Amino acid sequence: MTASAFGAGAPATAAPLPVPDGFYAGVAAELANPGGSLPGSNDYACEPTRDHPRPVVLLHDLGATRQSNWATLVPALANEGHCVYALTYGVVPGKGFESNGQPLGGTAPIEVSAGELADFVDRVLAAPGTQRAAAAGIGDGTVDLIGHAEGALVAGYYAKVLGGADNVHEIVSLAPTWKGAGGDVAARYVDRMPAQWRAALYDQIPYFLQVMSGSDVVEALNAGGAPYAPGVEYTNIATRYNWGIDYTSGLVPGPQVTNIVVQDGCPTDYSEHDGIGASPRTVAIVLNALDPAHPRPVPCGVILPFVGTMVGP
């Protein structure tokens, strides 16, 4: 994918940001500037437009940050004229890469992380650029959320369980597990753990237990039979190669829900749990979900696992 592949909607006066075609380019960005923000994100002066009236907030996966997870989607969205925001949520002191102080995100309980998201969304909606647009009649007081795996669970928990739905127009999820990861080998292994081992695991990375089917988080999210908050639109983007996790857990039907498997229509898409975050197919699907009035073709080629790079037409 070239730097300008998704830059057609960028303002004429702004040069398109380069769009890396590999998921782990964000790791290099984090190492070069620990705790920073990727170019094109977290500009609180950014004013939403009538074509893209809602700020977009990105939520990383377990162990990632606002930079390491989003090297591709941040510039791709910014080049299209979206106001892009990203946070590193769920950081617990003492859990990180000690060599450079890089935070390890997503290690707090989901309830805590969702509370951090609530505060962040309030900041985004109160940002000077968002407020100037609102004064001009642009926007409806909501944001769009994009969550990758754990980030999807955090977004969904915020919208449905914490009552954040009034602030959310759409949730776009990459490799979500709405119904939990139960039924696979990992879940059965966890069920057989001694109580003290489970307590130790929860203390270190509670997500590993909270994502399992039957956990308090999954049960609260699915109260009423589905994980969706009324009034919020959902787009679920799944891959059949989701590291042994049942990908259909993220394809729960419902009103105002679009479920997409990236291999449907493109059997040479080998993107898995990480690569789905940078695949040009994913980028196009995300852009179409956020702007259905201006659909673009979704490319297909040989999409490599882990990095999400597309080889060939």
Secondary structure, 3 states (H helix, E strand, C coil): CCCCCCCCCCCCCCCCCCCCCCCCHHHHHHHHCCCCCCCCECCCCCCCCCCCCCCEEEECCCCCCCCCCCCCHHHHHHHCCCCEEEECCCCCCCCEECCCCEECCCCCCHHHHHHHHHHHHHHHHCCHHHHHHHHCCCCCCCEEEEEECHHHHHHHHHHHCCCHHHHEEEEEEECCCCCCCCCCHHHHHHHCCCHHHHHHHHHHCCHHHHCCCCCHHHHHHCCCCCCCCCCCEEEEEECCCCCCCCHHHHCCCCCCEEEEECCCCCCCECCCCCHHHCCHHHHHHHHHHHCCCCCCCCCCCEECCCCCCEECC
